[in-house]
């Protein structure tokens, strides 16, 4: 099979993919598939078939893969230009046809590249004149901050694009003539050898020219391309790593100097480091590009479905961001792979070339395309600072496209001059062949090293893309200022959130303009559980925890849901059903009326949260106004958005005696009938321990001490147990452990045992933290600090035979058709104590309600067990209650804390919550 036949087959293989690309664009634009919509890809294919015939005639020995690669890249470019700037698409197609024609002309009229060496200095002068011509007053034009254009009437052109080719031709001729001289280092400094200063003049000249471009034309991209291409060609010609190292040092010195001296360079670097710092001004283009890329995921949003149109001049410098967004990581990586394949075939062409000039032309022109692609994609993806370059073959722009096709023409000519294997070996051993590539094996090694470098560069690009599109995608998508997310979510029907008994807490209602507004039919019911979904401030609560499910991007109920998601087809979000019961939830909220505090109601057997309330509360419909007010006045003291049930830490007061009692019984430290002295006040550890209101109870059993909530008795019990056992026992109930819960939850705390004195241990056993003066000697908390949720779990442990189930709020998730995709499965969190100990503690807690401090919790016809608590504070006391019913087989546990409330108020309010829960469950 000949090279040209392979080329034709590869063109035919690429053609269906190109047609599919344009077909997807037409379908997503609502157009029918006919000759009008598919005429452009067919026309492009015909142009490349004609180019193939020209190559078959003028360069039959050229590389067979280059033309198909260019066909794929340029077709992708035309497709996305048509998608992003339809008014410029036809002009881009015409430039493609002109470029193909120029490529054919290069093949037809450049039959012997060795003649370039005879005109190398002419090429040098022409190249530098073209490069610097935009500086001429009256001709040069500054666009988007860079002075790189020549303007003749309505026609504008970038002479730098052609200058790249001309300068590469000069360098190829220069290096071919001076290769041996450049390879010999005659200047010796100590043990080191350096090239003659005269040899370094071209290197220094290129460095100066690059700096001039940066300074006067503000064209960072072209400066980097010119200098790097020269370094690569110099290395290929000499094999001296000295030139690579020196070149990199010069770039570093020049870069630092340019940064210190010029404002536009500083802006580029600062924008690269943090584009979000000035996201509406200097960083706007880059932030919008990052938002688009992050939305791409693996398979993309679908052609025509992305929001890359928000990026200024996206069809030119930032077209790769649109590609990544709409055809995903796989498609974007495929584009990069095509450029890497171009690099491979270009360097293979250089290795086959029959002369030094042809080889160096191939190396230089291949490097122009490959390095330009790396620099612009690296800038768009924040791998390196952004520069104003176009993506070869893809970006909109006639100058770039024309120059790229001329480069292809020269590469095909270099490939056609390949000598064949037999001739290559012969020429390598013969010094008589005037045009032979001397040291072919050495050249091959240098080109291999260059290929490794290019492969590493593109591997970095793919790795960086993966970081943005997969690893960090959620971070970027959930940034408060991400207008892409705001726009998409405004047009997405977010799923409903409802209670277990069918009360809708939140739903999306379509507006006249096609957007959706979040509404809250139940008012302030369960607002702290529900959270908020704000395009400006982000999401909290269930709206945050189940965000992907509510948007329909997770918890798929059928294969149809999966395929729709992968295809980028919008569908209503999934509905989330909570474990909350609306009546129990309302009772929990009513129990907090007039106080700050929290109430949690749970099913101890499963861990399902039946009610969770926090006060002060707010109306979900007023969230935006509350957030704006809080942002405007952070010191306002408004804490209504705080979920006190899970995020506030309190001293648990005497409700913690449940933990102390259970630990003592479990470890055999004491029994229910163990007698303690209970004076109104006593000294333990050199400091006083006192009962509430100084009440004295004489000698009482541990059970009676629990019923009467004797601090002095429990203080003695705590010292007898010791700090280690007390803290260890608390940790078995969940203190000092992270709770896996749907909502953000603070960790309930216990002190470090080694830091606890006897007095602190005594008070800790009674649930009261005592202050420490020296935080350096006592960095851990002074005593128990608990969330209301944690104390509910303590109650669940006693109610559920010593086992604590993981608390959960989401009962099920359903798609728009009512198909269930998720059902909660109860699972165990901790085994706090044995079944026997739990039963013994529960019996003691019954006495608290019948004959102790908790009589206000009693419910006629149902036995209740529980524990009261009063957490004493300098400005008032918190009123606690943890209770369960029916006591013999508890089906509900309530934990409540009312801040700065009168004694017993928490118990009184909890009684109604227990009663409501039992009524809902049919037990009362």
C-alpha positions in Angstrom: 0.0 0.0 0.0 1.5 3.3 -1.1 1.8 6.4 1.2 -0.8 8.2 -0.8 -3.3 5.3 -0.6 -2.9 5.4 3.2 -3.4 9.1 3.1 -6.7 8.7 1.2 -7.9 6.0 3.6 -7.2 8.2 6.6 -9.1 11.1 5.0 -12.1 8.8 4.5 -11.8 7.5 8.1 -11.9 11.0 9.4 -14.7 12.2 7.2 -17.6 10.5 9.0 -16.5 12.0 12.3 -16.4 15.5 10.7 -19.8 15.1 9.2 -21.1 13.8 12.6 -19.7 16.9 14.3 -21.6 19.3 11.9 -24.7 17.1 12.1 -24.7 17.5 15.9 -24.4 21.2 15.6 -27.3 21.3 13.1 -29.5 19.1 15.3 -28.9 21.1 18.4 -29.7 24.3 16.4 -33.0 22.8 15.4 -32.1 22.4 11.8 -32.9 19.5 9.5 -30.0 17.4 8.0 -29.8 18.2 4.3 -27.3 19.5 1.8 -27.6 23.0 3.1 -26.6 22.1 6.7 -24.0 19.5 5.7 -22.6 21.3 2.7 -19.7 22.8 4.6 -18.2 19.6 5.8 -18.7 18.0 2.4 -17.0 21.0 0.8 -14.1 20.8 3.2 -13.7 17.1 2.4 -13.7 17.8 -1.3 -11.0 20.5 -0.8 -8.8 18.0 1.0 -9.4 15.3 -1.6 -8.2 17.8 -4.2 -5.2 18.5 -2.0 -4.6 14.8 -1.8 -4.5 14.6 -5.6 -2.0 17.5 -5.7 0.2 15.8 -3.1 0.0 12.6 -5.1 1.3 14.5 -8.1 3.8 16.9 -6.6 5.0 15.0 -3.4 4.2 11.3 -3.7 6.8 10.4 -1.0 5.4 12.8 1.6 4.2 11.7 5.0 0.7 10.1 4.7 -0.7 11.2 8.1 -0.1 14.9 8.1 -2.9 15.9 5.7 -5.6 13.8 7.4 -4.6 15.2 10.8 -4.9 18.7 9.4 -8.3 17.8 7.8 -9.6 16.8 11.3 -8.2 19.8 13.1 -9.4 22.4 10.5 -12.8 20.8 10.3 -13.2 21.0 14.1 -12.1 24.6 13.8 -14.7 25.5 11.1 -17.4 23.7 13.1 -16.8 25.7 16.2 -16.3 29.0 14.4 -19.8 28.4 12.8 -21.1 27.5 16.3 -19.6 30.6 18.1 -19.4 33.3 15.4 -21.7 32.3 12.5 -21.2 35.6 10.7 -17.5 34.8 10.5 -17.8 31.2 9.5 -18.1 31.6 5.8 -15.0 33.9 5.8 -13.1 31.2 7.7 -14.2 28.5 5.1 -12.9 30.8 2.3 -9.6 31.3 4.1 -9.4 27.5 4.4 -9.8 27.1 0.7 -7.2 29.8 0.1 -4.9 28.0 2.5 -5.3 24.7 0.8 -4.5 26.4 -2.5 -1.4 28.0 -1.1 -0.3 24.7 0.3 -0.6 23.2 -3.2 1.4 26.2 -4.6 4.2 25.6 -2.1 4.4 21.9 -3.3 4.4 23.0 -6.9 7.0 25.7 -6.7 9.4 24.6 -4.0 11.1 21.5 -5.5 14.5 21.9 -3.8 14.7 23.3 -0.3 18.5 23.3 -0.3 18.4 26.5 -2.3 17.1 28.2 0.8 20.6 28.3 2.2 21.7 30.6 -0.6 19.1 33.2 0.5 19.2 32.7 4.3 20.1 36.3 5.1 17.4 37.6 2.7 14.9 35.5 4.6 16.3 36.9 7.9 15.8 40.5 6.8 12.3 39.9 5.3 11.3 38.0 8.5 12.4 40.7 10.9 10.8 43.4 8.7 7.5 41.5 8.7 7.7 40.9 12.4 8.3 44.5 13.3 6.2 46.1 10.5 3.2 46.6 12.9 5.3 49.2 14.7 5.2 51.5 11.6 2.9 54.5 12.2 -0.1 54.5 10.0 0.2 50.8 9.1 0.3 49.1 12.4 -2.9 48.6 14.4 -3.5 47.7 18.0 -6.3 45.2 18.7 -7.1 43.8 22.1 -4.0 45.3 23.6 -1.5 43.8 21.1 0.0 45.8 18.2 0.5 42.9 15.8 -1.8 43.9 12.9 -1.3 45.6 9.6 -4.4 47.5 8.4 -5.0 48.3 4.8 -8.5 49.9 4.5 -11.0 47.3 5.7 -8.5 44.5 5.3 -6.3 43.5 8.3 -3.5 40.9 8.5 -1.0 39.6 11.0 2.4 39.7 9.3 3.9 37.8 12.2 2.2 34.6 11.1 4.1 34.7 7.8 7.2 36.0 9.6 7.4 32.7 11.6 7.7 30.7 8.4 10.3 33.0 6.9 12.5 33.1 10.0 12.4 29.3 10.3 13.6 29.2 6.7 16.4 31.6 7.6 17.4 29.5 10.7 17.3 26.3 8.7 19.7 27.7 6.1 21.9 29.3 8.8 22.1 26.1 10.9 22.8 23.9 7.9 25.7 26.2 6.9 27.2 26.5 10.4 26.2 23.3 12.1 29.7 22.0 12.6 31.0 25.4 13.9 28.1 25.6 16.4 28.9 22.2 17.7 32.5 22.9 18.5 33.1 24.7 21.9 36.5 26.4 21.8 36.2 28.9 24.7 37.4 27.4 27.9 36.6 28.8 31.4 38.2 26.5 34.1 36.9 23.0 33.5 34.0 24.2 31.3 34.0 24.6 27.6 31.7 27.2 25.9 31.1 28.1 22.2 32.9 31.0 20.6 31.1 34.3 21.3 30.6 34.8 17.6 28.5 31.6 17.6 26.3 32.9 20.4 25.4 36.1 18.5 22.3 34.5 16.7 21.0 33.2 20.1 21.4 36.6 21.7 19.9 38.3 18.7 16.8 36.1 18.9 16.5 36.9 22.6 16.7 40.6 21.9 14.1 40.4 19.1 11.8 38.4 21.4 12.1 41.1 24.1 11.4 43.8 21.5 8.2 42.0 20.6 7.1 41.9 24.2 8.0 45.6 24.8 6.6 47.3 21.8 4.0 44.9 20.3 2.8 43.4 23.6 2.8 40.0 21.9 4.0 37.6 24.6 2.9 34.5 22.6 4.9 35.2 19.5 7.9 36.1 21.5 7.8 32.7 23.3 7.2 30.8 20.0 10.1 32.5 18.2 12.6 31.9 20.9 11.6 28.3 21.8 11.5 27.3 18.1 15.1 28.7 17.7 16.2 26.8 20.8 14.7 23.5 19.5 16.3 24.0 16.1 19.7 24.8 17.6 19.5 21.7 19.8 18.5 19.5 16.8 21.4 20.9 14.8 24.1 20.6 17.5 22.9 18.2 20.1 24.3 20.6 22.8 22.2 20.8 25.9 24.2 24.0 26.7 21.9 25.8 24.3 18.8 24.5 25.9 20.0 25.5 29.4 21.2 28.9 28.3 18.0 29.5 26.3 15.9 28.7 29.3 18.0 31.0 31.5 17.7 33.8 29.1 13.9 33.4 29.0 13.8 33.4 32.8 15.9 36.5 33.0 13.9 38.3 30.3 10.6 37.2 31.8 11.6 38.5 35.3 12.9 41.7 33.8 9.7 42.2 31.6 7.5 41.6 34.7 9.4 44.1 36.7 9.5 46.7 34.0 6.2 46.5 32.1 2.6 46.8 33.4 1.0 44.6 30.8 3.3 41.7 31.7 2.4 42.2 35.4 -1.3 42.1 34.6 -0.9 38.9 32.6 1.0 37.2 35.4 -1.4 38.4 38.2 -4.4 37.3 36.1 -2.8 33.9 35.7 -2.2 33.5 39.4 -5.7 34.5 40.4 -8.1 35.5 37.7 -11.0 35.5 40.2 -9.5 38.4 42.1 -10.7 40.8 39.3 -13.2 38.5 37.7 -15.2 41.3 36.1 -12.3 43.2 34.6 -8.8 41.9 33.8 -9.7 38.3 34.7 -13.0 38.2 32.9 -11.9 36.2 29.9 -10.0 33.7 31.9 -12.6 33.1 34.6 -15.3 32.6 31.9 -13.0 30.1 30.2 -12.4 28.2 33.4 -16.2 28.1 34.1 -16.8 26.7 30.6 -14.1 24.1 30.8 -15.2 23.0 34.3 -18.7 22.3 32.8 -17.4 20.0 30.2 -17.1 16.8 32.3 -16.1 13.7 30.4 -18.5 13.9 27.4 -19.3 17.6 27.3 -22.5 19.6 27.3 -23.2 18.9 23.6 -22.3 21.1 20.6 -24.4 24.3 20.8 -25.4 23.7 24.4 -22.5 25.4 26.2 -22.1 28.9 27.5 -18.7 29.7 26.0 -20.4 32.6 24.2 -19.9 34.5 27.4 -16.2 34.6 26.7 -15.1 37.7 24.7 -13.5 36.8 21.3 -14.1 33.1 22.1 -13.8 32.1 18.5 -10.2 33.2 18.4 -7.9 33.0 21.4 -10.3 31.0 23.6 -11.9 28.5 21.2 -10.4 25.6 23.1 -12.5 26.5 26.1 -15.6 26.0 24.0 -14.3 22.7 22.6 -13.7 21.4 26.1 -17.1 22.5 27.4 -19.1 21.1 24.5 -17.3 17.9 23.6 -15.9 17.2 27.0 -12.6 16.0 28.4 -12.5 13.1 25.9 -13.0 15.4 22.9 -10.6 18.0 24.1 -8.0 15.4 24.9 -8.6 14.0 21.4 -7.8 17.4 19.9 -4.6 17.6 21.9 -3.7 14.1 20.8 -4.1 15.2 17.1 -1.6 18.0 17.7 0.8 15.4 19.3 0.3 13.2 16.3 1.2 16.2 14.1 4.4 16.6 16.2 5.3 13.0 15.8 4.8 13.0 12.0 6.6 16.3 11.6 9.7 15.0 13.5 9.5 11.7 11.6 9.6 13.8 8.4 12.7 15.6 9.8 14.4 12.3 10.5 13.7 11.1 6.9 14.8 14.3 5.2 17.7 13.9 2.7 19.5 17.2 3.6 20.2 19.3 6.7 18.1 22.2 5.3 15.0 20.0 4.8 15.5 18.4 8.3 15.8 21.7 10.0 12.9 23.2 8.1 10.7 20.3 9.2 11.9 20.6 12.9 11.3 24.3 12.9 7.9 24.4 11.2 6.6 21.4 13.3 7.7 23.2 16.4 5.9 26.4 15.4 2.6 24.5 15.2 3.2 22.3 18.3 4.5 25.0 20.6 1.9 27.5 19.6 -0.8 24.9 20.4 0.8 24.2 23.8 1.2 27.9 24.7 -2.3 28.9 23.9 -4.0 25.8 25.4 -1.7 26.1 28.5 -2.8 29.7 28.9 -6.5 29.1 28.4 -6.3 26.3 31.1 -4.1 28.3 33.5 -1.2 26.0 33.2 1.0 28.9 32.2 0.3 32.7 31.9 -2.1 33.6 29.1 -0.7 34.8 25.8 -2.5 36.2 22.7 -2.1 33.4 20.3 -4.4 31.5 18.0 -4.8 27.7 18.1 -3.4 26.5 14.7 -5.9 25.3 12.2 -8.8 25.8 14.7 -9.0 29.4 15.8 -10.9 31.9 13.7 -8.5 34.1 11.7 -7.4 34.1 8.1 -3.7 35.0 8.8 -3.2 32.0 11.2 -5.0 29.6 9.0 -3.1 30.6 5.8 0.2 30.4 7.6 -0.6 27.0 9.0 -1.4 25.5 5.6 1.8 27.0 4.1 3.6 25.2 6.9 1.9 22.0 5.9 3.0 22.5 2.3 6.6 22.8 3.4 6.4 19.8 5.7 5.0 17.7 2.8 7.8 18.9 0.6 10.4 17.9 3.3 8.8 14.5 3.5 8.9 14.0 -0.2 12.6 14.6 -0.1 13.0 11.6 2.2 15.9 9.4 0.9 14.5 5.9 1.7 16.2 3.5 4.1 18.9 2.2 1.8 19.9 5.7 0.7 19.8 6.9 4.3 22.4 4.3 5.4 24.5 5.0 2.4 24.5 8.7 2.9 25.3 8.3 6.6 28.6 6.5 5.8 29.5 8.7 2.9 31.0 12.2 3.1 30.8 12.7 -0.6 27.1 13.3 -0.8 26.8 17.1 -0.7 23.2 17.1 0.6 23.4 14.2 3.1 22.3 14.6 6.7 25.5 14.1 8.6 25.3 12.0 11.8 21.9 10.5 11.1 21.9 8.4 14.2 22.8 11.4 16.3 20.0 13.4 14.7 17.6 10.6 15.4 18.4 10.7 19.1 18.0 14.4 19.3 14.6 14.2 17.5 13.6 11.4 19.9 14.5 13.6 22.9 12.5 16.4 21.3 9.5 14.1 20.9 9.7 13.1 24.6 9.6 16.7 25.5 6.6 17.4 23.4 4.9 14.3 24.7 5.5 15.5 28.3 4.1 19.0 27.5 0.9 17.6 26.1 0.6 15.1 28.9 0.8 18.2 31.2 -2.1 19.7 29.3 -4.2 16.6 29.5 -3.4 16.3 33.2 -4.3 19.9 33.8 -7.6 19.5 31.9 -8.5 16.5 34.0 -7.8 18.5 37.1 -10.2 21.3 36.0 -12.9 19.1 34.4 -13.0 16.2 36.9 -11.2 16.9 40.2 -12.0 20.6 40.6 -15.2 20.8 38.5 -17.5 21.0 41.5 -15.4 23.7 43.1 -15.6 25.9 40.1 -19.2 25.1 39.3 -20.2 26.0 42.9 -18.3 29.3 43.1 -20.8 32.1 44.0 -19.8 34.2 41.0 -20.1 31.4 38.4 -22.7 33.0 36.0 -22.6 29.8 33.9 -24.0 27.8 36.8 -26.5 30.6 37.6 -27.8 30.7 34.0 -28.1 26.9 33.7 -29.8 26.4 37.1 -32.3 29.2 36.3 -33.5 27.2 33.4 -33.4 23.8 35.2 -36.5 22.5 36.9 -35.0 21.6 40.3 -36.6 18.7 42.0 -39.1 19.0 44.9 -38.2 18.5 48.6 -41.0 17.1 50.7 -41.7 15.5 54.1 -42.4 11.8 54.5 -46.1 12.5 54.8 -46.2 14.4 51.5 -45.9 18.1 52.6 -44.0 20.0 49.9 -41.2 22.1 51.4 -39.6 23.4 48.2 -40.4 23.3 44.5 -39.5 25.1 41.3 -42.1 27.0 39.4 -41.6 27.9 35.7 -41.8 31.6 34.9 -42.9 33.4 31.7 -39.4 33.7 30.4 -38.7 30.0 30.7 -36.6 30.2 33.9 -37.6 28.6 37.2 -38.1 30.2 40.6 -37.8 28.3 43.9 -40.9 28.6 46.0 -41.7 27.3 49.5 -45.4 26.3 49.9 -44.9 25.3 53.6 -43.5 28.7 54.7 -40.9 28.3 57.4 -41.5 24.6 58.1 -38.1 22.9 58.4 -36.2 25.8 56.9 -33.0 24.9 58.7 -33.1 21.4 57.4 -34.2 22.6 53.9 -31.5 25.2 53.7 -31.4 27.5 50.7 -30.4 27.5 47.0 -29.0 30.8 46.0 -27.4 31.6 42.7 -25.4 34.3 44.5 -24.6 32.7 47.8 -24.6 29.0 47.0 -26.5 26.2 48.7 -26.9 24.9 52.2 -28.9 22.2 54.0 -30.6 19.5 51.9 -30.4 21.9 48.9 -26.6 21.5 49.1 -26.4 17.9 50.3 -28.6 16.6 47.5 -27.8 19.3 45.0 -26.8 16.9 42.2 -29.8 14.7 42.7 -32.1 17.8 42.7 -30.6 18.9 39.5 -31.0 15.5 37.9 -27.3 14.9 37.6 -27.1 12.0 40.1 -29.2 9.2 41.6 -30.5 8.1 38.1 -33.5 5.8 38.3 -33.3 4.4 34.8 -31.0 4.0 31.8 -32.9 6.7 30.1 -31.9 9.1 32.9 -28.3 8.1 32.4 -28.3 8.5 28.6 -30.1 11.9 28.8 -27.5 13.1 31.2 -24.6 11.9 29.0 -26.2 13.5 26.0 -26.7 16.8 27.7 -30.4 16.6 27.4 -32.1 18.6 30.1 -34.7 16.9 32.3 -36.4 17.8 35.5 -34.4 17.2 38.7 -35.1 14.3 41.1 -37.5 14.7 44.0 -36.2 14.2 47.5 -38.4 12.8 50.3 -37.2 13.5 53.8 -37.7 11.4 57.0 -39.4 14.4 58.6 -43.1 14.3 59.5 -44.8 17.6 59.0 -46.8 17.4 62.2 -43.9 16.3 64.3 -41.8 19.0 62.7 -44.4 21.7 63.5 -44.6 20.5 67.1 -40.8 20.7 67.4 -40.9 24.3 66.1 -43.8 25.2 68.3 -41.8 23.9 71.3 -39.1 26.5 70.7 -41.5 29.5 70.4 -40.2 32.5 72.3 -36.7 31.1 72.9 -33.5 30.5 71.1 -32.6 26.8 71.0 -33.1 23.5 69.2 -35.2 20.4 69.2 -34.5 17.0 67.6 -36.9 14.1 67.3 -35.7 10.7 66.2 -36.8 7.1 65.6 -34.2 5.2 67.8 -34.5 1.9 65.9 -33.6 3.3 62.5 -31.9 6.7 63.1 -34.5 8.5 61.0 -34.9 12.1 62.0 -38.6 12.8 62.5 -38.2 16.4 63.4 -35.4 19.0 63.6 -36.0 22.6 64.6 -33.9 25.6 65.4 -34.9 28.9 66.7 -34.8 31.8 65.8 -36.0 30.6 62.4 -36.7 32.4 59.1 -38.9 32.1 56.0 -37.1 30.4 53.2 -38.6 32.9 50.7 -36.7 35.7 52.5 -33.3 34.0 52.3 -31.8 36.3 49.7 -32.7 39.4 51.7 -31.3 37.9 54.9 -28.0 36.9 53.1 -27.7 40.4 51.6 -28.2 42.0 54.9 -25.7 39.7 56.6 -23.2 40.5 53.9 -23.7 44.2 54.3 -23.5 44.1 58.1 -21.6 41.1 59.3 -21.7 42.3 62.9 -25.5 42.6 63.0 -25.8 39.6 65.4 -28.6 37.9 63.4 -28.1 34.2 63.9 -31.4 33.0 62.4 -29.6 31.2 59.6 -27.7 29.1 62.1 -29.0 25.5 62.6 -28.6 25.2 66.3 -29.6 21.6 66.3 -26.4 20.5 64.5 -24.0 23.5 64.5 -24.2 25.0 68.0 -22.3 23.5 71.0 -23.9 23.7 74.4 -23.1 22.6 77.9 -25.5 19.6 78.2 -26.1 20.1 81.9 -27.7 17.2 83.8 -28.8 15.4 80.7 -25.2 14.3 80.5 -25.8 12.3 83.6 -27.3 9.7 81.3 -23.8 9.2 80.0 -22.2 9.2 83.4 -24.7 6.8 84.8 -24.5 4.4 81.9 -20.7 4.4 82.0 -20.6 3.7 85.8 -23.0 0.8 85.5 -21.3 -0.6 82.4 -17.8 -0.5 84.1 -19.1 -1.7 87.5 -18.0 1.4 89.3 -21.4 1.7 91.0 -24.9 0.3 91.0 -28.3 1.8 91.2 -28.5 1.3 94.9 -25.0 2.5 95.7 -25.3 5.2 98.3 -23.8 8.7 98.0 -23.9 11.7 100.4 -25.7 14.6 98.7 -25.2 17.8 100.7 -26.1 21.1 99.1 -22.4 21.8 98.6 -19.2 20.0 99.1 -15.5 20.4 98.2 -14.0 18.0 95.6 -10.5 18.5 94.4 -10.1 21.6 96.4 -13.1 23.5 95.0 -16.8 23.5 95.6 -19.4 21.3 93.9 -23.1 22.3 94.5 -26.6 21.2 93.8 -29.0 23.4 91.8 -30.3 26.0 94.2 -28.1 24.5 97.0 -30.6 21.7 97.7 -29.4 19.1 100.2 -30.7 15.5 99.8 -28.7 13.7 102.6 -27.6 10.1 101.8 -29.3 8.8 98.6 -28.9 6.0 96.1 -27.4 6.6 92.7 -30.9 6.0 91.2 -32.4 8.6 93.4 -29.5 11.0 92.8 -30.4 10.7 89.1 -34.1 11.4 89.7 -33.3 14.4 91.8 -30.3 15.4 89.6 -27.8 15.7 92.4 -24.6 17.3 91.3 -22.7 16.5 94.5 -23.5 12.8 94.2 -22.5 12.6 90.5 -19.4 14.7 91.3 -18.3 11.9 93.7 -19.3 9.3 91.1 -17.2 11.1 88.4 -14.1 11.2 90.6 -14.6 7.5 91.5 -14.7 6.6 87.8 -11.8 8.8 86.9 -11.3 11.0 83.9 -10.2 8.2 81.6 -13.3 6.1 82.1 -15.6 9.2 82.0 -14.2 10.4 78.7 -14.0 6.9 77.2 -17.6 6.3 78.1 -18.7 9.6 76.5 -16.8 8.7 73.3 -18.8 5.5 73.1 -21.9 7.7 72.8 -20.4 9.8 70.0 -18.4 12.6 71.8 -15.1 13.5 70.0 -16.4 11.6 66.9 -17.5 12.9 63.6 -21.1 12.0 62.8 -21.8 11.1 59.2 -24.9 13.2 58.7 -26.6 14.8 55.8 -26.2 18.3 57.2 -23.1 20.1 58.4 -22.6 19.0 62.0 -20.3 20.2 64.7 -18.4 17.5 66.7 -19.5 17.2 70.3 -16.4 17.5 72.6 -14.9 16.1 75.8 -11.7 17.2 77.5 -8.4 15.4 77.3 -8.3 13.1 80.4 -4.7 13.9 81.2 -5.6 17.6 81.5 -8.6 17.1 83.9 -8.2 17.8 87.6 -10.5 16.1 90.2 -12.8 19.2 90.4 -13.2 19.4 86.6 -13.9 15.7 86.4 -16.6 16.0 89.1 -18.3 18.8 87.3 -17.9 17.1 83.9 -19.7 14.0 85.3 -22.6 16.4 86.1 -22.5 17.8 82.6 -21.1 21.2 83.5 -17.9 22.5 81.9 -15.7 24.6 84.2 -13.4 27.4 82.9 -9.6 27.3 82.8 -7.4 30.2 83.0 -4.3 28.9 81.4 -5.2 27.6 77.9 -1.6 26.7 77.3 -1.8 24.0 80.0 -5.4 23.0 79.1 -6.0 23.3 75.4 -8.8 20.8 75.2 -12.4 21.8 76.2 -13.0 22.3 79.9 -16.0 19.9 80.0 -18.7 18.3 77.9 -19.9 20.4 74.9 -22.7 18.9 72.9 -25.0 19.5 70.0 -28.7 18.8 70.5 -28.4 16.1 67.9 -25.7 14.4 69.9 -27.9 14.4 73.0 -30.7 12.9 70.9 -28.3 10.1 70.0 -27.5 9.6 73.7 -31.2 9.1 74.3 -31.4 6.7 71.2 -28.6 4.6 72.7 -30.6 4.0 75.9 -33.9 3.5 73.9 -32.4 1.1 71.4 -30.6 -1.5 73.6 -27.3 0.4 73.7 -27.0 0.8 69.9 -26.8 4.1 68.2 -27.9 4.1 64.5 -26.5 6.6 62.1 -28.9 9.6 61.9 -30.3 10.3 58.4 -32.7 12.8 56.8 -33.3 11.5 53.3 -35.8 8.7 53.0 -35.9 8.3 49.2 -35.1 9.9 45.9 -37.4 9.7 42.8 -37.1 10.8 39.2 -39.7 12.9 37.4 -41.7 9.8 36.5 -41.9 8.7 40.1 -39.3 5.9 39.8 -37.3 5.4 42.9 -33.5 5.7 42.6 -32.5 5.7 46.3 -34.0 4.2 49.5 -32.4 4.9 52.9 -31.0 1.8 54.7 -30.5 2.1 58.4 -27.0 1.3 59.6 -25.3 1.2 63.0 -23.0 4.0 64.2 -21.9 2.9 67.6 -22.5 0.4 70.4 -22.5 2.7 73.4 -23.3 0.2 76.2 -24.7 -3.3 76.5 -28.4 -4.1 76.2 -28.5 -4.9 79.9 -26.9 -1.6 80.9 -29.3 0.3 78.6 -32.3 -1.4 80.2 -31.0 -0.5 83.7 -30.5 3.1 82.8 -33.9 3.3 81.1 -35.5 2.0 84.4 -33.8 4.8 86.3 -34.9 7.4 83.8 -38.5 6.3 84.3 -38.2 7.4 87.9 -37.0 10.8 86.8 -40.5 11.3 85.1 -42.6 9.7 87.8 -40.8 10.8 91.0 -38.1 13.3 90.0 -37.4 16.5 88.2 -39.1 15.4 85.0 -42.7 15.0 86.0 -43.8 17.7 83.5 -42.9 15.2 80.7 -45.5 12.6 81.9 -48.2 11.7 79.3 -51.4 10.0 80.6 -51.6 6.4 79.3 -48.0 6.2 78.1 -44.9 5.6 80.3 -42.1 8.1 79.6 -38.4 8.0 80.5 -36.1 10.9 80.4 -33.7 13.3 82.0 -33.9 16.9 82.7 -31.0 19.3 82.6 -30.1 22.8 83.6 -26.9 24.2 82.2 -25.9 27.1 84.4 -24.5 30.2 82.8 -23.6 33.6 84.3 -26.5 35.4 82.5 -29.1 32.7 82.9 -29.6 29.0 82.5 -30.4 26.7 79.5 -33.2 24.3 80.0 -32.7 20.7 78.6 -34.7 17.5 78.4 -33.9 14.2 76.7 -36.8 11.8 76.8 -38.2 8.6 75.2 -41.6 6.9 74.9 -43.2 4.4 75.3 -40.5 3.6 77.9 -40.6 -0.2 77.6 -40.2 -0.1 73.8 -39.3 3.4 72.8 -40.4 4.5 69.3 -39.5 8.1 69.6 -36.7 10.1 71.3 -36.8 13.9 71.9 -33.9 16.2 72.8 -34.6 19.8 73.4 -32.6 22.8 74.7 -34.1 26.2 75.4 -31.5 29.0 75.9 -31.9 31.3 78.9 -35.2 29.6 79.9 -36.7 29.1 83.3 -36.2 25.8 85.1 -38.3 22.9 83.7 -39.4 24.8 80.6 -37.6 22.4 78.3 -39.3 19.4 79.9 -42.7 21.0 79.6 -42.2 21.8 75.9 -40.8 18.4 75.2 -43.9 16.7 76.6 -46.0 18.1 73.7 -43.5 17.0 71.1 -43.5 13.5 72.5 -47.3 13.4 72.6 -47.5 14.6 69.0 -45.0 12.0 67.8 -46.9 9.2 69.6 -50.2 10.4 68.1 -48.7 10.4 64.6 -47.4 6.8 65.1 -50.8 5.7 66.4 -49.5 4.9 69.9 -51.6 7.4 71.7 
